[in-house]
Amino acid sequence: MAKVDRRITKSQEAIKKAVIELMIEKNFDDITIQNIADRANVNRGTIYLHYLDKFDLLDKIIDEHINKLRVLCESSVEMDLDFVDSNVGWFEYFESNYSFFSTLLSSSKASAFRSRFQELLIEEMKNDIDTTKVINRELNEEVILQFIVTSFVGIVEWWITKGMPCPPRVIAVQLGILLDRNL
């Protein structure tokens, strides 16, 4: 695998940081490539060298975070962590990237993240649905899965938009108890 030039990495990180900072200040639709270039202290051409447009840039940032969440999930499986401990890792990740997630969830582009996050959760939880539990016997597996995933995403959004009113472990334990009733 070819080694990436540190200048390229530095420019890309500055561009990502710039778009997040600008999203705090104004609506994403009002942000221009020139705004991003000025904030990142790069030329417009540098942005277009790495991204098609500002939407591609935001998609790539979202993809990056979804991939990191996927890696956390995979490492939880490898380490044989229980549901609560694996969720603590996710909530700690959300906490350490609070600026991004709080900005994104309060913007008009929240649905882009929400749908990708839901896809990840469906992928990760679909094999954990237990229809043999008395509470689930009469229910469709897909309905249970959608209920759990939607609930999980809603809790994450609530927790982030409310300024993380409890520590990651506390929210992970409470969510784990609620979800364990259906998994």
Salt bridges, closest charged atoms under 4 A:
ASP5 OD2 - ARG7 NH2 2.58
GLU13 OE2 - LYS16 NZ 3.48
GLU21 OE2 - LYS17 NZ 3.50
GLU21 OE1 - ARG39 NH1 3.32
GLU25 OE1 - ARG39 NH2 2.83
ASP29 OD1 - LYS109 NZ 3.68
ASP56 OD1 - LYS60 NZ 2.67
ASP59 OD1 - ARG116 NH2 3.00
ASP63 OD1 - ARG116 NH1 2.98
GLU64 OE1 - LYS16 NZ 2.44
GLU64 OE2 - LYS68 NZ 3.93
ASP85 OD1 - ARG169 NH2 2.79
GLU123 OE2 - ARG70 NE 3.44
GLU157 OE2 - ARG114 NE 2.53
